[in-house]
Structures are given as C-alpha cells and as structure tokens.
C-alpha cells in the first residue's frame, strides 16, 4: 500500500538529473565534420550527375540546322501584289511628307492655336514700342 511519503520520493526520483543519459559537451567536432563532409559529398555527387546527364542529353544536338526543301508551287495573285505595292507607295509618300516637315493631310498655311498666340504676342510687342 502507498503512503504519503511514497509519492514525493517517486517524483524526486523521476525528476532527478541523469548524468549518464546526457552528454554535457556543447560542441562535437567529429560529428560536425562528419555531417559537413557528408553534405559536401552529396552536393558534389549531385552536381557531377547533373553535368553528365546534361552532356549526354545535349550530345546529339547538331550545330548546323537542316532545312527541308518544299516542293510546293508558289502562286502569285496580281491583284494582291498591286494592292500591296500601292500601300507601300502611300507609305513612302507619307514618309517623304513627314521628313520634309509638312504634315500629311493639312495645309501648310493653316493657323493653329500656337501660331495665333505667337502672332498676337508679336502684335502686342510691336504696338507697345
């Protein structure tokens, strides 16, 4: 039968430090070196494997490209060719107009808001003198 003195003795034995089960050292150089070298070896072997795999997978790739010759006949439609040539000529005319300074589709003498402001300021300066 258990008495009131038995319970504190039981807990004191249970909570007592056990020196034999714990290692009091904080650093374990041999263990750290073994883990570090193991990780380094695994990384090295993995990199070597990936290099060999990439080499063999790309070994069959040719530097020169091969082209297949087509034997299809190309049909030119005169109406489409004329339409495209007309579009190209229109673009060339627009480019020439832009390069010469005249905007396409507007008259060169048309007054704009900036030209009217400039003309009003020039009139105001001439009258004030």
Phi and psi in degrees as a GROMACS rama.xvg file:
@    title "Ramachandran Plot"
@    xaxis  label "Phi"
@    yaxis  label "Psi"
@TYPE xy
-91.4914  140.495  UNK-2
-115.958  -179.418  UNK-3
-70.6008  -16.6353  UNK-4
-86.1023  -18.3939  UNK-5
-72.697  -37.8142  UNK-6
-65.6969  -48.1204  UNK-7
-63.7776  -34.2916  UNK-8
-66.9045  -38.074  UNK-9
-63.5516  -46.1085  UNK-10
-69.602  -33.5243  UNK-11
-67.528  -36.2375  UNK-12
-70.5047  -35.7015  UNK-13
-69.4356  -40.5677  UNK-14
-90.8785  -0.445426  UNK-15
-69.1028  142.55  UNK-16
-67.8756  139.27  UNK-17
-112.238  107.929  UNK-18
-71.7518  -32.3102  UNK-19
-71.1344  -25.8544  UNK-20
-89.3124  -19.6683  UNK-21
-109.346  144.254  UNK-22
-93.9244  119.444  UNK-23
-73.6466  -12.1727  UNK-24
-76.7581  140.2  UNK-25
-86.8459  -34.3441  UNK-26
-109.727  139.312  UNK-27
-128.323  89.3473  UNK-28
-59.9111  -39.7952  UNK-29
-64.9089  -42.8169  UNK-30
-65.9912  -42.7607  UNK-31
-63.5535  -42.4612  UNK-32
-64.6133  -40.8629  UNK-33
-64.0954  -42.59  UNK-34
-67.2868  -43.9811  UNK-35
-62.4119  -45.878  UNK-36
-66.8212  -36.4033  UNK-37
-62.9485  -44.3558  UNK-38
-64.4365  -41.9748  UNK-39
-64.0047  -40.1988  UNK-40
-66.7483  -40.8659  UNK-41
-63.7106  -42.3104  UNK-42
-64.4374  -42.0347  UNK-43
-63.691  -44.9118  UNK-44
-66.1693  -39.5258  UNK-45
-63.5249  -42.5322  UNK-46
-66.3086  -39.5323  UNK-47
-64.5106  -42.4255  UNK-48
-61.8203  -44.8931  UNK-49
-65.4866  -36.1676  UNK-50
-65.2632  -44.9891  UNK-51
-65.7306  -41.759  UNK-52
-63.1934  -43.152  UNK-53
-66.3874  -39.2076  UNK-54
-61.7225  -49.0544  UNK-55
-72.1089  -29.5202  UNK-56
-74.552  -27.9624  UNK-57
-100.81  4.66569  UNK-58
-69.6579  -29.9343  UNK-59
-87.054  -4.15853  UNK-60
-74.4613  130.166  UNK-61
-92.3579  147.141  UNK-62
-73.9647  -34.9425  UNK-63
-89.6981  139.14  UNK-64
-93.4125  140.258  UNK-65
-102.48  138.092  UNK-66
-113.901  142.922  UNK-67
-95.7852  134.346  UNK-68
-82.4806  134.984  UNK-69
-96.0629  139.456  UNK-70
-107.541  12.933  UNK-71
-75.6176  143.362  UNK-72
-83.837  135.392  UNK-73
-93.7989  127.368  UNK-74
-107.155  124.634  UNK-75
-102.227  130.921  UNK-76
-100.168  126.037  UNK-77
-63.8212  -36.5397  UNK-78
-66.7123  -40.702  UNK-79
-68.0783  -39.8112  UNK-80
-64.0559  -42.4654  UNK-81
-65.7046  -38.2543  UNK-82
-63.9362  -42.921  UNK-83
-67.3104  -41.7377  UNK-84
-63.8878  -37.1494  UNK-85
-64.2084  -41.1069  UNK-86
-62.8383  -40.5093  UNK-87
-65.6864  -39.9262  UNK-88
-65.8589  -38.9731  UNK-89
-61.9302  -41.5055  UNK-90
-66.1388  -37.2619  UNK-91
-65.3196  -40.1159  UNK-92
-64.9058  -43.4821  UNK-93
-61.2521  -40.7304  UNK-94
-64.0641  -42.7516  UNK-95
-62.0569  -40.719  UNK-96
-65.022  -40.9138  UNK-97
-66.3199  -38.1445  UNK-98
-72.3217  -27.9132  UNK-99
-82.6838  -10.4586  UNK-100
102.113  -6.08106  UNK-101
-96.8102  125.858  UNK-102
-76.3692  140.813  UNK-103
-70.5512  138.495  UNK-104
84.5491  3.4474  UNK-105
-124.984  156.086  UNK-106
-81.9708  142.047  UNK-107
-69.0208  -23.8098  UNK-108
-94.9102  4.8253  UNK-109
-69.1646  137.25  UNK-110
-83.1035  138.011  UNK-111
-113.595  175.192  UNK-112
-64.7368  -34.3089  UNK-113
-74.1665  -35.0049  UNK-114
-71.0627  -33.8612  UNK-115
-70.7471  -35.4951  UNK-116
-66.2473  -42.2935  UNK-117
-64.5171  -38.576  UNK-118
-70.5447  -35.156  UNK-119
-67.9331  -38.8164  UNK-120
-69.5364  -34.8846  UNK-121
-70.1531  -35.7174  UNK-122
-66.9085  -40.7082  UNK-123
-66.5193  -36.49  UNK-124
-72.7419  -34.5579  UNK-125
-73.3481  -33.7127  UNK-126
-75.7149  -29.7132  UNK-127
-75.8565  -19.4212  UNK-128
